Amino acid sequence: MDSLVSFQPRKAACEDHHRTSNSFMAKSIVLELQELASDGDHDINDLLRKTLMVATKLEVKEFRAWASAELHGYTGEARQTLPPYRQIRGEMSLYHPSLGTVAFRALPQQLYKELVLINVTESVASLVHLLDREQTDSVCYDFSPEQERILKSLPVESLKRYRATRTVSKNRIMALLDAVRTTILEWALTLEKDGIMGEGLSFSAKEKRAVMQNFNINNFQGVLGNVEAGASVTQTNTQQVMAADFPSLVQHLASRGVSEVDLCELQLAVQEDPQPRSIDHLGPKVSAWMSNMLMKAASGTWNIGIAAAGGFLAEALGKYYGIV
């Protein structure tokens, strides 16, 4: 009898431990996401991996694609869905051999604004490493080859002599990482509001149906960008430029709004310039014509963005000369 009496407390203790263990195992992953997203010291990569897991289990493809891009970087088609918080403006500088890095703003305002706009495509892990590695208060971003070509084509001597770059304050990168945390927190709060909590790492069929019925990507569109299935930013043009066929070049340029006067000036420039070796070594008159067109794009007199204008003209002229 004594052994039976002494056994009862131990049995009760085991049952309490079992209930406590089950309670711990059943902790809502949605509440955990809220807790971790609110903790600025918690590893953001771990937070994103948990977000990826939840989005996958709930079959929310938009958030899954977003979390995956943040983890791996915005490459390939993901570049077309770059969130607004990953588009930041830097400051333009020149590397002077004697003076070091010198601020440079001697460009038309619209052109300057477009050139210093930086699409931050690196993974979150890379950005964290970048912040830890840099010893200064700013981070440098080089211009793309296309932007370099635009800068070199401008009638600004210092841009031809010195290397240009863009600098961004570390605070801007930190704000980007904070935007990732906030996005996860807002999503987890929305899930809780809709009664989607999960039990442990699992979600019921009812909760999955609730996600499909209640989730509205438009509520997160401003943060995530255009993440609808199959969305892409592409432009096509059926006009073809044939090598050494100036009429085909004229037709192609005219289709994008190049005026008749500008086309006549290009014809004269092409006739007077020698055949270029590469698109980076156009003749002086064609280079001057291209610079003039870029300035028109920057000022708004040619209805095309400066970044798009540079690529469009370089590709068209390269095809005409047979060098691309």
C-alpha positions as semicolon CSV with decimal commas, in nm:
position;residue;x (nm);y (nm);z (nm)
1;M;0,000;0,000;0,000
2;D;0,282;0,236;0,086
3;S;0,435;0,180;-0,253
4;L;0,099;0,255;-0,421
5;V;0,056;0,580;-0,225
6;S;0,409;0,688;-0,297
7;F;0,356;0,622;-0,667
8;Q;0,061;0,861;-0,710
9;P;0,256;1,188;-0,687
10;R;0,506;1,059;-0,936
11;K;0,226;0,965;-1,177
12;A;0,069;1,309;-1,142
13;A;0,405;1,473;-1,201
14;C;0,451;1,269;-1,519
15;E;0,108;1,374;-1,644
16;D;0,183;1,739;-1,572
17;H;0,514;1,706;-1,753
18;H;0,337;1,542;-2,048
19;R;0,083;1,823;-2,068
20;T;0,358;2,083;-2,043
21;S;0,558;1,908;-2,313
22;N;0,256;1,893;-2,546
23;S;0,187;2,261;-2,481
24;F;0,545;2,347;-2,571
25;M;0,538;2,137;-2,887
26;A;0,210;2,297;-2,997
27;K;0,336;2,655;-2,978
28;S;0,201;2,853;-3,270
29;I;0,461;2,920;-3,539
30;V;0,264;3,236;-3,630
31;L;0,310;3,374;-3,277
32;E;0,675;3,274;-3,296
33;L;0,714;3,471;-3,618
34;Q;0,564;3,776;-3,448
35;E;0,801;3,739;-3,154
36;L;1,111;3,694;-3,368
37;A;1,021;3,971;-3,614
38;S;0,980;4,209;-3,320
39;D;1,328;4,125;-3,192
40;G;1,579;4,336;-3,382
41;D;1,865;4,124;-3,250
42;H;1,730;3,795;-3,385
43;D;1,908;3,661;-3,693
44;I;1,715;3,784;-3,994
45;N;1,811;3,483;-4,208
46;D;1,659;3,248;-3,951
47;L;1,346;3,465;-3,949
48;L;1,321;3,445;-4,328
49;R;1,368;3,068;-4,329
50;K;1,078;3,032;-4,085
51;T;0,871;3,265;-4,301
52;L;0,953;3,053;-4,606
53;M;0,843;2,742;-4,418
54;V;0,510;2,896;-4,309
55;A;0,436;3,037;-4,654
56;T;0,512;2,698;-4,811
57;K;0,291;2,507;-4,566
58;L;0,006;2,753;-4,618
59;E;0,065;2,748;-4,996
60;V;0,090;3,127;-5,019
61;K;0,306;3,140;-5,330
62;E;0,348;3,519;-5,326
63;F;0,505;3,524;-4,983
64;R;0,705;3,212;-5,055
65;A;0,855;3,375;-5,365
66;W;0,931;3,691;-5,168
67;A;1,099;3,510;-4,878
68;S;1,301;3,296;-5,120
69;A;1,421;3,604;-5,311
70;E;1,524;3,775;-4,987
71;L;1,720;3,465;-4,887
72;H;1,886;3,396;-5,222
73;G;1,891;3,740;-5,384
74;Y;1,680;3,885;-5,664
75;T;1,817;3,709;-5,971
76;G;1,664;3,611;-6,304
77;E;1,290;3,675;-6,319
78;A;1,288;3,782;-5,954
79;R;1,458;4,107;-6,062
80;Q;1,126;4,202;-6,224
81;T;0,955;4,190;-5,883
82;L;1,205;4,399;-5,688
83;P;1,021;4,555;-5,390
84;P;1,014;4,937;-5,363
85;Y;1,219;4,932;-5,041
86;R;1,507;4,778;-5,240
87;Q;1,519;5,078;-5,474
88;I;1,726;5,345;-5,304
89;R;1,906;5,659;-5,417
90;G;2,274;5,713;-5,357
91;E;2,512;6,002;-5,410
92;M;2,737;6,025;-5,714
93;S;3,113;6,058;-5,664
94;L;3,431;6,059;-5,871
95;Y;3,760;5,893;-5,777
96;H;4,024;6,166;-5,809
97;P;4,389;6,048;-5,788
98;S;4,489;6,339;-5,563
99;L;4,171;6,436;-5,383
100;G;4,020;6,091;-5,333
101;T;3,643;6,052;-5,354
102;V;3,480;6,379;-5,460
103;A;3,106;6,446;-5,472
104;F;2,978;6,511;-5,826
105;R;2,640;6,657;-5,923
106;A;2,719;6,841;-6,248
107;L;2,445;6,668;-6,445
108;P;2,085;6,759;-6,536
109;Q;1,861;6,687;-6,238
110;Q;1,648;6,419;-6,402
111;L;1,952;6,241;-6,544
112;Y;2,123;6,253;-6,205
113;K;1,815;6,113;-6,028
114;E;1,792;5,818;-6,266
115;L;2,161;5,735;-6,255
116;V;2,188;5,733;-5,874
117;L;1,884;5,506;-5,836
118;I;2,020;5,172;-5,711
119;N;1,840;4,841;-5,740
120;V;1,966;4,644;-5,439
121;T;1,944;4,280;-5,551
122;E;2,180;4,110;-5,304
123;S;2,052;3,854;-5,057
124;V;1,984;3,962;-4,700
125;A;2,286;3,758;-4,588
126;S;2,509;3,947;-4,831
127;L;2,378;4,281;-4,708
128;V;2,442;4,188;-4,344
129;H;2,796;4,081;-4,439
130;L;2,844;4,405;-4,633
131;L;2,747;4,614;-4,331
132;D;2,983;4,418;-4,106
133;R;3,272;4,435;-4,353
134;E;3,267;4,804;-4,445
135;Q;3,475;5,021;-4,213
136;T;3,319;5,350;-4,325
137;D;2,967;5,486;-4,277
138;S;2,878;5,430;-4,642
139;V;2,869;5,155;-4,903
140;C;2,982;5,192;-5,267
141;Y;2,779;5,068;-5,562
142;D;2,938;5,072;-5,907
143;F;2,742;5,171;-6,213
144;S;2,623;4,901;-6,449
145;P;2,808;4,865;-6,783
146;E;2,515;5,033;-6,956
147;Q;2,522;5,326;-6,715
148;E;2,899;5,351;-6,759
149;R;2,844;5,378;-7,132
150;I;2,592;5,658;-7,081
151;L;2,829;5,849;-6,853
152;K;3,123;5,816;-7,093
153;S;2,908;5,939;-7,381
154;L;2,817;6,264;-7,204
155;P;3,009;6,580;-7,299
156;V;3,160;6,610;-6,948
157;E;3,538;6,584;-6,942
158;S;3,567;6,476;-6,578
159;L;3,342;6,177;-6,645
160;K;3,579;6,063;-6,919
161;R;3,889;6,105;-6,701
162;Y;3,776;5,973;-6,364
163;R;3,582;5,668;-6,249
164;A;3,233;5,742;-6,120
165;T;3,053;5,550;-5,847
166;R;2,761;5,582;-5,608
167;T;2,771;5,584;-5,230
168;V;2,488;5,488;-4,996
169;S;2,472;5,546;-4,623
170;K;2,476;5,229;-4,414
171;N;2,157;5,355;-4,251
172;R;1,974;5,307;-4,583
173;I;2,078;4,942;-4,594
174;M;1,976;4,895;-4,232
175;A;1,637;5,049;-4,313
176;L;1,602;4,794;-4,595
177;L;1,661;4,508;-4,350
178;D;1,412;4,662;-4,107
179;A;1,155;4,670;-4,388
180;V;1,197;4,293;-4,428
181;R;1,133;4,238;-4,057
182;T;0,831;4,468;-4,061
183;T;0,683;4,290;-4,362
184;I;0,704;3,955;-4,183
185;L;0,556;4,101;-3,864
186;E;0,262;4,258;-4,049
187;W;0,195;3,933;-4,233
188;A;0,206;3,727;-3,912
189;L;-0,032;3,973;-3,744
190;T;-0,268;3,944;-4,040
191;L;-0,261;3,564;-4,013
192;E;-0,351;3,583;-3,644
193;K;-0,633;3,828;-3,716
194;D;-0,776;3,578;-3,966
195;G;-0,755;3,298;-3,710
196;I;-0,461;3,125;-3,878
197;M;-0,231;3,023;-3,595
198;G;-0,103;2,674;-3,665
199;E;-0,039;2,404;-3,409
200;G;0,330;2,349;-3,377
201;L;0,458;2,344;-3,734
202;S;0,131;2,226;-3,888
203;F;-0,178;2,403;-4,020
204;S;-0,524;2,253;-4,047
205;A;-0,715;2,224;-4,373
206;K;-0,953;2,490;-4,239
207;E;-0,665;2,732;-4,183
208;K;-0,530;2,671;-4,533
209;R;-0,874;2,742;-4,680
210;A;-0,894;3,060;-4,474
211;V;-0,565;3,180;-4,621
212;M;-0,693;3,127;-4,974
213;Q;-1,017;3,313;-4,894
214;N;-0,876;3,602;-4,691
215;F;-0,526;3,665;-4,822
216;N;-0,515;3,974;-5,042
217;I;-0,182;4,041;-5,208
218;N;-0,289;4,401;-5,272
219;N;-0,249;4,465;-4,898
220;F;0,123;4,395;-4,937
221;Q;0,170;4,517;-5,296
222;G;0,347;4,835;-5,190
223;V;0,603;4,634;-4,995
224;L;0,650;4,326;-5,210
225;G;0,620;4,492;-5,550
226;N;0,451;4,311;-5,838
227;V;0,457;3,949;-5,725
228;E;0,154;3,815;-5,906
229;A;0,206;3,483;-6,080
230;G;0,368;3,522;-6,418
231;A;0,419;3,894;-6,376
232;S;0,714;4,035;-6,562
233;V;0,833;4,364;-6,697
234;T;0,919;4,307;-7,056
235;Q;0,907;4,521;-7,364
236;T;0,911;4,385;-7,713
237;N;0,953;4,556;-8,044
238;T;0,885;4,384;-8,371
239;Q;1,110;4,616;-8,570
240;Q;1,440;4,456;-8,672
241;V;1,764;4,641;-8,741
242;M;1,972;4,483;-9,015
243;A;2,348;4,532;-9,044
244;A;2,443;4,816;-9,283
245;D;2,070;4,876;-9,357
246;F;2,005;5,237;-9,256
247;P;1,631;5,235;-9,348
248;S;1,575;4,952;-9,099
249;L;1,760;5,156;-8,833
250;V;1,543;5,460;-8,910
251;Q;1,225;5,256;-8,886
252;H;1,335;5,105;-8,554
253;L;1,431;5,441;-8,399
254;A;1,118;5,614;-8,528
255;S;0,904;5,347;-8,363
256;R;1,035;5,468;-8,026
257;G;0,972;5,834;-8,087
258;V;1,300;5,957;-8,241
259;S;1,209;6,263;-8,448
260;E;1,269;6,303;-8,820
261;V;1,514;6,587;-8,757
262;D;1,719;6,369;-8,521
263;L;1,716;6,083;-8,772
264;C;1,850;6,314;-9,044
265;E;2,129;6,426;-8,812
266;L;2,213;6,062;-8,738
267;Q;2,232;5,985;-9,110
268;L;2,489;6,261;-9,161
269;A;2,687;6,146;-8,857
270;V;2,696;5,784;-8,979
271;Q;2,812;5,893;-9,324
272;E;3,097;6,105;-9,188
273;D;3,223;5,874;-8,911
274;P;3,445;5,569;-8,968
275;Q;3,321;5,216;-8,894
276;P;3,357;5,165;-8,515
277;R;3,543;4,869;-8,365
278;S;3,295;4,830;-8,081
279;I;2,987;4,997;-7,933
280;D;3,217;5,162;-7,677
281;H;3,422;5,327;-7,952
282;L;3,168;5,498;-8,176
283;G;3,284;5,773;-8,407
284;P;3,290;6,131;-8,270
285;K;2,981;6,251;-8,458
286;V;2,767;5,946;-8,376
287;S;2,882;5,969;-8,012
288;A;2,782;6,335;-8,003
289;W;2,443;6,248;-8,156
290;M;2,388;5,976;-7,897
291;S;2,483;6,215;-7,615
292;N;2,234;6,467;-7,748
293;M;1,959;6,203;-7,750
294;L;2,040;6,104;-7,392
295;M;2,017;6,467;-7,285
296;K;1,676;6,487;-7,454
297;A;1,566;6,178;-7,264
298;A;1,690;6,333;-6,940
299;S;1,508;6,661;-7,003
300;G;1,185;6,490;-7,110
301;T;1,185;6,616;-7,470
302;W;1,223;6,257;-7,587
303;N;0,957;6,048;-7,417
304;I;1,176;5,767;-7,287
305;G;1,364;5,711;-6,961
306;I;1,734;5,787;-6,963
307;A;1,833;5,434;-6,859
308;A;1,612;5,276;-7,126
309;A;1,733;5,528;-7,386
310;G;2,098;5,430;-7,343
311;G;2,034;5,060;-7,388
312;F;1,794;5,113;-7,676
313;L;2,032;5,332;-7,876
314;A;2,338;5,118;-7,806
315;E;2,160;4,802;-7,916
316;A;2,016;4,962;-8,230
317;L;2,347;5,117;-8,341
318;G;2,537;4,801;-8,252
319;K;2,309;4,593;-8,477
320;Y;2,340;4,845;-8,758
321;Y;2,720;4,838;-8,737
322;G;2,720;4,461;-8,692
323;I;2,919;4,480;-8,366
324;V;2,671;4,327;-8,119
